[in-house]
Amino acid sequence: MRISDPKSPNYGQHMSHKEVHEMSKNLDATNAILKYCKKHQLKINKISEYGEYIYVMSTTIKLDELFST
């Protein structure tokens, strides 16, 4: 409420995109997913700056098997 109340001296002092990601990134989770992808021979195309998105390439059949869809 302090940053959203116009009467507060802290009004508008939101965290930057970078600050939020630095505070909430989870390197253990990112590394676990990368290990999973390597184990299952998924081609990693891109990893976002903070590791919250990992883009892979594979066949539909393989992804269906891995994720039981």
Residue pairs with C-beta under 8 A, 6 or more apart in sequence:
1 8
2 8
2 10
2 11
3 10
3 11
3 12
3 13
3 14
4 11
5 11
15 23
21 49
21 50
21 52
22 50
25 50
25 51
25 52
26 51
27 51
29 51
30 47
30 51
30 52
30 54
33 54
34 44
34 47
34 54
36 42
37 44
37 54
37 56
40 62
40 66
41 58
42 56
42 57
42 58
42 62
42 66
43 56
43 57
43 58
44 54
44 55
44 56
45 55
45 56
45 57
46 53
46 54
46 55
47 53
47 54
47 55
48 54
63 69
